[in-house]
Amino acid sequence: MPLIRPSRFDLVFAPCAYLVGCGFLALDGTIPLTPRVLGAFAVACLGLLLRTRLPVVGLLLWPLAALLAPATAFSLPMLLVVCEFLYQLVLTSSARWQRPVEVSIYVLTVGVAVLAAVQRPDWRSGLLTALGLVPISLVPMWWALSVRRHREAAEAHRVSAEQAQVIAELDRQAAVTDERNRMARDLHDVIAGHLSAIAIQSEAVLSTGPEDAETTRRVLRSIRENSLASLTEMRAMIGILRSRHAEDPPTAPARLSELARLIDSARATGLRLDTSVDLPPHLPVAVDLVAFRIVQEALTNAAKHAAGAHAAVTITWQEEQLVVEVSNDLTGSPGPVPGGGTGTATMAERAEAVGGWITCGPDGPVWRVHAVLPLVAVPA
């Protein structure tokens, strides 16, 4: 059986309780401080070393102390030691033993009260003694039960919060995975378009006679351009795609060329929207898709959490970067903060997929989504 060692607090608490109890007995003067009394109280306080580890063993030392010095059995210091054991016993008992412990304390309280009452010379003093002993044992038990219920409630709230956090993380991962699949399907459609053009142009070359060399060269140049574009988009798709479902139908590409339709849809929800769009002459398809999805998600959040507010969409480019910024007024209306769901995570996932970055959050009186996307191909 492993050695049970007292806690550090109990090593300090037990001698302090002994000294305080001895001091009270000395000041009270009703019980002479004989070696037998001091020894009996020392036995009772010795159990305090085990009050948090083995409160039952510590409580069993009280009858032994009472036998050594019966005069001290119902003294205030001895009763306070018993109260401490009862409190720890109820507080630390397992759920299986909680009810038996409570019943045992009730029975013990009644038995001790009756025993103390019959030792008095008359029934009045016996009744007063019994009524005085009952709260001393029951109050620590009720206090421990209250503390225990509060601890159990706090633990239940903690577990519930952890489960809610796990569910939220699973929802976020599911949303990110769904967005990756959708982006990969969009890119699949773009690549399929390039390859279809190559097939048609190749057939045109085969049907061209040797005398039309200029047309052949022009078609071959177009084939080369489509091939390079397909390779670039394929690299982007490999970087985005994590898991494909063969049964998922292909989706129509969402491009910044369709931004006007998205703006009209946002205005139809009540947003007062201003736009400023300056696109580079050559925009990689992956960046085009990501930029459109970021604007779409930001306007959706604005329409949901700031209906009727003023909003602005600004798209500019400089050197090798495309800068996308969507802002809307913070209305102060009740409800979740814009971007508080999985939208922020999916926008960040889109930007990172093409080598960019994004920030979302309040900026003074507005909520701002600021994304920077590279205009060069990102290696897979």
N, C-alpha and C positions, 0 to 999 in steps of 0.2 A: 504493500500500500504506500503510495507516495506521501512524503511528508507535507503536511498542510502548514504553510507559513502565513503568519498574519500579514495584513497589508501594512504599509508604512504609516497610514493614518491611524490604524488601530494600535500600533506600537506606541504612538504618542498619546492617543485618546485614553487608553486604559490607565496608565499611571496618573494622568491628569485628573481623571474621574475619581481615582482612589484618594488623591490628595485633597480634592475639593470635598469629597464625602467625609473624610476624616476631620477636616476643618469644620464642617457643619455639625458633626457629632460633638466636637469639642465645644463649640459655641452654644449648642443646645443644652448640653449638660444633663439631660435626662438619662442618658446611657453612659456609664463610666467607660473611659477608653482603656480597657484592660487588654493585655496581649491576646486574649481569646476573642474579644470583639474586633480588634484590629486584624487578627488572622482570618476571622469569618468574613469580614468585609473585603479582605484581600482575595479570598477564594472567589467571591462574587465578581469582583473586578477582573480577576484572571480570565473569566469567560469573555470579557470584552475584547480580548485578543482575537476571538473567533467570531465576533458578532456579524461580520459580513461574509465569512467563509462557511462557518458552521453555527448558525444561531441556535439550533436545537441543542447542541452540546453545551453551548454557553448558558442557555436557559436552565439546563439540568444542574448546573453548579449552584443555582440559588437555593434549592432545598438542602443541599449539603452545607451551605453557609448558614442557613437557618438552624440546622441541627447543631452546628458548632456553637452558635450564640443565639438562642431563641429570642432574646430581647431585641435583637437587631432585625428580626424577620420582617417587621412591618414599619421599620424606620424609613424616613423620607429618602435618604441616600440609597437604601436597598431597593425601595420601590421604584425609584428612577432607573436603576440598573435593569430591573425587570421590564420596565416600559421600553427601554431601548432594545432589549431582546425581542419583545413582542412586535415592535415596529419593524425590525429587520426580518423577523420570521415571516410576517405577512407580506412584506415588500418583495422578498427574494424567493418565496415558495413558487413552485411550478404551478401551471394552470390545473394540473391534475390534483395537486394537494391543497389548492387554495381553500376549497370548501371544507375539507376535514380540519384544516388548521383553524379556520374561523369557528367552527363548532367546538373544537377543543378549547379555544380561548374562552368562549362563552361558558362552557362547563367548568373550566378552571376558575374563572372569575366568581361564579356562583359558589363553588366549593370553598374557595378561600374566604369569601365574604361571610359565609355561614360559619366557617371555623373560627374566624376572628370575632364574630358576634357572640358565639356561645361562650367565649372566654371572658366576656365582660360581666361585671357583677349584676347588672340589671338590663332589662330589655331595651330601655331607651338608649343607653350608651352603646349597646350592641347594634341597634338599628342604625345609629349615626355612624358607627364604625363601618358597617356593611355598605351604607350609602356612600361613604367616603372612598372605600376601596374599589367600588365598581367603576367609576370614571377613570381611575388610574390605569386600569388594564384595557378598558374599551376605547378610550380616546386614542391611544397609540395605534390600535388596530384600524379604527375608522380613518385616521390620518394616513396610514400606510395604504389603505384601499383607495383613498382619493388620489394620492400620488401615483399609485400603480395605474389607475384608470387614465390619468392624464398622460402618463408615459406610453401606455398602449395606444391611446388616441394619436399621440404624436408619431409613434412608429407606423401606425396605419396610414397617416397622412404622408409620411416619408415614402412608404412603399408605393402608395398611389401616385405620388409625384414622379417617382422613378419609372413606374409603368407608363405614365403619360409621356415621359421623356423618350422612352424606348419606342412607343407608338409613333410619336412625332418624328423620330429619326427614321423609322421604317417608312412613314409617309413621304418624308423628304427623299429618301433613296429611291422609292418607287416613282416619284415625280421626275427625279433626275434621269432614271433609266428610261422612262417613257419619252422624255424630251430627247434623249440621245437617239432612241430608235426613230423618232419622228424626223430629227435632223438627218439621220443616215438615209431614211427613205427619200427625203427631199433631194439629197445629193445623188441618190441612186437614179432619180428621174432625170436630173441634169446630165449625168454621165450617159444615161441611155439615150438622151437627145443628141449628145455629141457623137456617139457611136452610130446612131441612125443616120446622121448627116454624113459620116465617113462612108457608110455603106452605100448611100445614094450617090455620093460624089465618085466613089470608086467605080460604080456601075456606069456613070457618065463617062469616065475616062476610058473604060473598056469599049464603050460604044463610039468613041471619037476616032476618027481616022488619023493616019500618020501625018496628013497634010496640015492638020489644025494643031500645030505644036504650041501656039500661044495659049489656047484654051486648055490644053493638057497641063501646061505648067501652072496656070492659074488654079485649076482644080486641085492639082497636087499640093500647091501651097495651102489651099484651104484645108485639105486633108491633114497636112502637117499641123496646122494651127489647132484643128479640132482634136488631134491626137495628143498634143501637148496639154491642151486644156483638160482633156479627160484624165491624163496622168496626174495633173495637179489636183483635180477634184477627187480622184481616187485616193491620193495620199491624205487629203482632208477627211474623207469618209472613213478610212482606216483608223485615223486618230479619234474619231467621234464614236464609231460603232463599237459597242461592247457585247451586245447579244442581239441576234436577229431572229425574228419569228417569220418563218416562211409564209404563214397564213395572213400576215398583215398586208393589207392592200397598199399600193404605192399612193403617196399623196402629191397633190400639185405643188410645185415649188412656190415658196413665198419669197418674193424679191422686193427690193426697194422700189422697183419700177411700179409695184402695186401699192405704194405707200399712200397715194391719193385716196384710194378706196378705203384704206384703214383709217385715214384721217376723217373722212366723211362718216364712217361708222362711229368713231369716237365722238364726233360732234352731235350725232344723233342721240347719244346718251345724255346730252346736256352740258358737256364740257365746252368751255369757251377756249378754243384752241388756236394758237399761233404756230406757224411752221416756217422754218428756214432750212432749206436742203441744198447742199452743194456737194455733188458726187464727183469722184475722180473719173477720168475717161475709161480706165480699166479697173474694174472691181472684181476681185476673186469671188467666185460663186459661194464658197463657204462663208466668207465674211459678209457677203450680201445676205445670205440666209440668217446668219447670227444677228446682224444688225436689225433686220426686219422683226425677228422674234423678240429681241430686247425692247424695241419700240412697242410692239404689240402687247407684251406683258406689262410694261410700264403704264401704258394707256388703260389697260384693263384694271390695274390696281387703282389708278386715278379715278376712273369712272365708278369703281366700287366703293372707295373710301372717301372720295372728295367730289361727290356728284355736284355738278353745276359750278365747280370752281374754275379758275383760270389756269390753263396749262400751256406749255410750250414744248415744241419738238425742234431741236437744232441738230443738224448733221453737217459736219465740215470735215475737211481732210487737209493734212499738212505733211509734206514729205512722204513718209511711208506709213502713215497712221490715219485711220478713219475714226473720228470722234463723234460719238452719239450721246446726246444729252436730252433727257426728258424731265421736265419739272412741273409741279402743280402746287397750288396754294394749299397750305394746311388749314382746313376749315375749322378744326377744333370740335367737330361733331363726335359723339360717342361711337365707339366701335374699335376694331383692331387698327393698329397703326399701319399705314400703307407699307407694303413689303414685309409684313410680319409673318406671312405664311411661307409656302415653299417657293413662291415666285422669285424671291431674292436668290435662293440657292440655285434654281434652274437658270436664271440669268447669268450668275457667276459661272456655272458649268458651261454654258454656251460660250462665254467670252474666253474661258481658259482652253476650251477645245480648239480654238484657232490661234492660241498664243497671246490673247489679250487679257485685260483685267477690267474690273468694274467696281464702282463704289455706289452704295445706296444708303440714303439716310436724310434726316432733316438738315437743312442749311438755312438757318434763319427762319423766315416765315414760309419757306417752301420745302417740299420733299423733292430731292434731286436724285436722278439716276444718271451716272456719268460713266460711259464705257469708252475704252480706247482699244481699237482692234487693228492689228498689223495688216498692211496691204501687200505683204510678201507671203509666199507660200511657207507654211510651217511644216518641217519634216515630220513624218509619221513616227 
